[in-house]
Amino acid sequence: MWVRSMMAAVAVSAGLAAAAAPARAGVTIVFQHGTSPPMTMAVDGDKIHVNSPDREAKTTSVIIDAAAKKMTVLDDRAKTYTEITEADVKRIRGQAAAMRGQLEQRMAAMPPEQRQQMQAMLDKMAGAGAEPAKPVKHTFKFESLGQKKTVNGMSCQMYKVLRDGKAHEEDCISPWSAGLLKKDDVEGLRKFGEEMVSNMGMTDGHARQAFDGIDQYPGVPISRVALNDDGSRGDEDQVKSITRGSIPASRFAVPAGYTKKDLSALAGGGMHQP
C-alpha cells in the first residue's frame, strides 16, 4: 500500500533522528543503506526534512512538522507537493474500513474458492481498516564483541544485538555518554513517527523497526547490519556524517513555485521505500 511505503521511508529517517543534537542548533545527518545513494536529513526542533537523491523515485523529499502533525511529500523534479495530515490518515482508515465491511458482506454468497481469494484481499487491507493496534514491544540485549572501530571518523563499539533472545543485528554503537548525539532531543519527532505508523496499522515490520527499541539502545548505532534467519547478513546502514549549525527555515517549507496536488495523486505515484 502506498501509505505504508511512504511511512516506511519516513520512519527509517526519523529512527536515526531519534538521537539528535544536544544543543538547540539544528543537526544535519547523512546516512546510507548499502550501495544506495546517501540520504540527507535536517532536524531542527520539531521539524525534519529528508531528501533522497534517487532519481527513479517520484518522492524526492519529505518534510515533517511534528507540532502540526503534518507531513509534506515533494516531487522536486515535477515541482509539486502533497500534504498528509492526521485527519487524512484517519479518513483513509475510515474508507478502508468501510470497503472491508462491504466486501465481507459479499463474501457470504460467494463459492469457497472465490471467498478464499477475497479473504486474502481483506487480510492485506487489515492494517488500513482495523483500529490502531498497540505496537509490538520487543526486548533487546546487547552482547559486546570486544571490538572498537572508527566508522566515518566516529568512534563506536561492536555489539551483537539480540531481539527477544534471537540474533537480530551486528551494530557499531557510540555510547550516549560520548555526547555524539542525545536521544531525547527530538522526542517529539520520534513520537510523531510512531503515532503515524501505529495509526496506519503498522504494528511491526520494516517501518516500525526504525523506532524499535531505541530507548533500550546503549548509544547511537553508527553502523547496523541485519542478521537474517538463514544466517546471511543484510546490507549495512551507516551514518556518514553529522554536522551542527543553523538551518534556514526555508529548508522546512515548500519551495516557491511548487504546485499542490491532491492526496489521491500519491496512490498511483510510485511511492518509494529506500
Secondary structure, DSSP 8 states (H G I E B T S, - for coil): -HHHHHHHHHHHHHHHHTSB-SSSS-EEEEEEETTS--EEEEEETTEEEEE---TT-S--EEEEETTTTEEEEEETTTTEEEEEEHHHHHHHHHHHHHHHHHHHHHHTTS-HHHHHHHHHHHHHHHHHHS---------EEEEEEEEEEEETTEEEEEEEEEETTEEEEEEEEEEGGGTS-BTTTTHHHHHHHHHHHHHTT--SSHHHHTTTTGGG-SEEEEEEEEE-TTS-EEEEEEEEEEEES---GGGGS--TT-EE--GGGGGGS-----
